[in-house]
């Protein structure tokens, strides 16, 4: 495995954890997702040549936090948000969370006001780490159509301004789309739709912190059809 391949696998693993940490800290999912994507891009271009940081998750969180501060300073409502951005620089950096908030992030993305198709595609992209092309293949639609669908879902979720926390009652109405997300992730892991690898263990292996309900389906289970859009 080359250094670049190793970096890609590490970023796929750490991306959702970094997003969860930044969203929890600042409370703005859509902005946090943009900032983390920029941090992942920076890591993908610098780590293979310069080496992986001693604490890669903390590096991603720190860079994403800086990106968010820069974004708020340059926003049209700069004057109103300058105080917020300045306060972030004064707050001591929190330690890297020991627990994994990925499942909370999935429940947050599967907001009941979103259609199942919108919630699932947004979660696959923002939390699952699948590319837009891979998600489009799972839903049997053109890549451009899927990109628009994800953008609309992200914009709608941003308007809810929901705090980063487990939904009241555990989010029972959100479990169905979350389980569908996990099903599609495991299917992509067992039969990759893109790239040279036939299988992807980073998707088919259940993280140790996830509940038993998230156990992968049996190998050979047919790919689930796309849910209603």
N, C-alpha and C positions, 0 to 999 in steps of 0.2 A: 504494500500500500504506500502510495506516495504521500509526501507531506501535504499536498493540496487535498488529496482524497481524505486523509485523516482529519484535516481542518474542517472539511465539509461535514463529515459525520459528527464531529464535536459540536459544530454550530447548530446542526439540526437537533441535537440533544439539548443544548443549552438555550436555544432561542425561546421556547415557551416559558422556561423558568425566568429568563431575563424579562420577558414581557409581563409575566405575572408580578414580578417584583416592582417594576417601574409603574405598572398600572395601579398596584396597591399603594405605592408611595405617593403618587400624584393624583390619582383618581380620574384620569382622562384616558379611556381605553384607546380611542382612535388616534389621539396624539401620541400615546405611548407606543402603539403599534408602528407608526411611522418612524419614530425615533429609534426603536429597536431594529427595524429593518435597515436603517442607515448604519447602525452600529455593527450589524452582522456583515454588511457590505464592506465596511472598513476592516473588520477582522479578516474577512476572506481575502482581502488584497494585501494585508500587511503581515499576518501571522505566518504564512508559508515561507516568506523570505526572512522575516525578523525573529521568528520563534514565537511559540505560544506563551502567553503570560503565565506567571505562577498561579494566579487565580483567574482563570478565563471568565467565569461567571461575573465576578466583581468588575472585571474590565468592561464587559458588555453593559452592565448596569450603569457604570460610571459614564461611559461614552454616550449611552442613550439619554441619560439625565442631562448631560451637557447639550445634546442635540435639542432636547425639549426646551431648555432655557433659551437657547439661540432662537428657536422657532417662536417662542412667546415674545421675545424682544423685537422680532421683525414683523410681528402680526399687525394687521390694520388697527387692532385695538391695543397698540403698543403701550400707550400711556396708562391704560387701565390695568394692564398685566405686568408692567415693569416691576411693580412692588412684589408681585407673586414670584417673578423670576429672581429678583434680588433676594427674597427670603429663602429660596432654595439654596443659594450659595452660602447662606449663613448657617443653615442647619447642618449639624455634623452628619457625616455619612453613616447610615445605618449598617450594621453587620449584614453580610450576605445571609439571607434566610436559610435556616437549616432544613425547613420543610419545603415540599414541592407544591405550589399553588396551581399546577396545571389543570386539575379537575375543576377548581373554582373558576378558572378562566374559561374553561369549556362551558360551564353552566351560565356564565355571564354572557358569552357570545350567543347562546341558544335562548335569547330573550323571547318570551311568548308572543310579543307583538310582531316578531319576524315570522315570515312563512317558514315551514320546515326546510324547504329548499334553500332559502336565503341563509337561515341559521347554520345549516350543515356546511354549506360551501364556505361561508365566512370562517367557521371554526376550523375546517380543514386547512384553510390558507393561513390564518393567523396563529393557530395553536398547533395544528398537526404538522405544519411545515411542508405540505405538499405544494408543488408548483401549480400555477393556474392551468397549465397544459395537462397535468396529471388529473386535476379535478374535473376539467372539461371531458377528459376521456371517460371518467367514471360516470358522468352524467350524460354522455353521448351528445354533447353540444359543441359548437365551435369555440375555440379558445377566446376569441374576442367577446362572444356572448357571455362566457363565464366571467371574464374580467369585469364587464359591466355589472353583472349580477353581484359580484363580490363588493364592488365599489358602492353600489346602492345600499347593500346591507350594512356596510361599515358606516356610511353617512347616517343611516337611520338609527343605528345603535348609538352613534355619537350624540344624537339629539335626546336620547333618554337620560343621559348624564347619571347613569346608575353607579352607586358606590361600589368599590371593589370589596365584595364580601359574599359569603354564601347566601343565596336567596332565602327569604323566610320560608320555614317549613322544609328546607333542604332542596327546594326547587323541583318538586315532583313532576310538574308539568313540563319540565325541561329535560327530563331524563331520557325520553324517547329519542329526540334528535341527538343527544349526546351519545347514546348507545349506537345510533346509526353512524355517527362520525367514527366511533371506535371500530365498528364493523368494516367501514370502508378503508380505514387506516391499516387494519390487519390484512385485508384482502390485497391492498397495494404492497404490503410487506411480503406476502406469500407469492404474489405474481406481479412483479413490477411492470408498469405500463410504459416506462420510459427508461432510457439508459441501457448500458450493456449488462448489468446484473439481472439475473433471473429472479432473485429474491433479495429482500432488504431486511436484515435482522433488526435494524434500528426501529422498524415499524412493527414487526411481527412479535417482538418480545415485550411482555407486559412489564412496565416499570414497577419496582418493588413497592412503591408507595401507593399504588392504585388499588382499589378494592377488588374483591374477587369477581364482582360482576363484570369487570373489564378484562377477564381472561379471554385470550384470543379464541375465535371459533376454530373448529377442527379443520385441519389442512384438507383442502379439496372442496370446502364449502363454496358453492357458486357465488360469483360476485352479485351483490345486492343491486337490484335496479334502482335507478335514481328516484328519489321520493317526489311527491308532488311539488311543483314549482310555485 
